[in-house]
Amino acid sequence: MQEKSINRYRSYCRSLENLKDARGRDPQDKFVLSGTAQMFNLSFDLSWKVMKDIIREFHGALEYPTGSPRETLRMAHSVGLIDDDLWLEMLRARNNLAHDYDGELALKYFENITLKYCVLLEEFMKKASAYYQ
């Protein structure tokens, strides 16, 4: 496994641990809200890039479009790295949050991020850890 891939996986694990700190916090606190949105974006982006690394290195799929998170999620589903359609919902949330300038969308997504999405990101981290032993 390449050092870059290992470092990306470790960064993913750290960002997810930071994101999990948002559980039980007050979303009305602007610092908590903006930090949660940023940590979610980072964790999501690292997750699909880790998926891409695993697909390339362990599943031999070298010929799929590598710049698209959507295509990577589809491929990850087909090789069994993920098994829930909520990943596409997370992608939409991440895309929407990129244009949230007043925090309204972050507030709207806060519960999903801390309860639903975080669980999926944790499940993927557990599956990915088998490749990074």
N, C-alpha and C positions, 0 to 999 in steps of 0.2 A: 504494500500500500504506500502511496506517495505521501511524503511529509506534508504537502499542502492539503491533501485530503484529511489527514489526521488532525491537523491544526484547525481545519474548518469544523470538523466534528466536535472537537474540544470547545471551540467558540460557541457552537450550537448548544452544547450542554450548559455552559456558563450562562448564556443568554436566557435559556429556559429556566434555569434556577432563579435568575433575577426576575423573570416574568412571574414566576410562582409567588414571589413576595407580594404581588398585588392582591392576592386572595385575601378577602376579609378587610381590605382597606376601604377607605371612604372615597368613592368616585367623585364626590363633590369637591374634594381637595384637588385643585388644578395641577399641582405638582404630581400627585399620584396618577391623575387621569392622563396627563401628557406623557409621563414616564411609562405608564402601562401601554399606551398606544405605540410609543417608540420601541419598547422591548418586544411587543407583539410583532411589529414590522420586522425587526431584526431577527427574531426567532423564526418567523415564517420564512424569510428569505434564506436564512442559513439552512433551514430544514429541506427546502427543495433542492438546494445546491448539494447538500449531503446525499440526498436521494440520487441526484445525477451522478455523483462520484461512485456510489454503490452500484448503480445500474451499469455504468461503464466498466468498472473494475471487476465486478463479480457476476454480472449477468450477460456480459459480452455484447451489449447493445450499443455499438459505437456509431451507428448510422441514423440516429434520430435527431431531430432539431434540438440543439443544446441550449439555446438562448431563451426558451419559452418555459415559464413555470407551469403553464397549463399542460403542455405536452409532457413535461417531466412528471407531473402528477398522474397523468394517464398511464404513462409507462410504469411508474411506481405501483400503481394499482394492478396493472397486468402481471407484474412479477411478484406481487404479494407483499410489498413493503407497507402499503396502506390498504385499508379495506372499507373506507367510509367516504361517501359523497360530500361530507362536510368539508373536506379539503378544498373543493371548488368554492364552497361558501366562504371559507377562510381567505382564499385568493381574492374574491370579490371584496371582502372586508378590508384586506390589506390595500387593495387598489383604491377603495373609497377613502380610507384613512389618509392616504397620501395627499388628499385634497381637502383635509379638514383643517381649516384655519382658525376656527373659533371654539373647537372642542365639542361641538354638538354631536358629531358622529362618534367621537371617542366615548362620549357618555352613553350613546345608543348601543355601542358594541361592548361596553365594559363587562357586562354580565356574561355575554357569550365568550369573550376573551378569557376571563378568569375561570369560568366553569366548563364550557364545552371545548373551546379550542385548545386550552392548556392541556386538557386530558388527552386529546389527539396528539398533540406535540410530544407529550410524555410517552405515549404508546409507541410512537415512531422512534423516540430516543432509545427505548428498550430494545426494539427490533434492530436498530442500527448498531447498538452496542455489540451485538454478536459479530458484526463485521470488523469491529475495531478492537478486538481482544488482543 
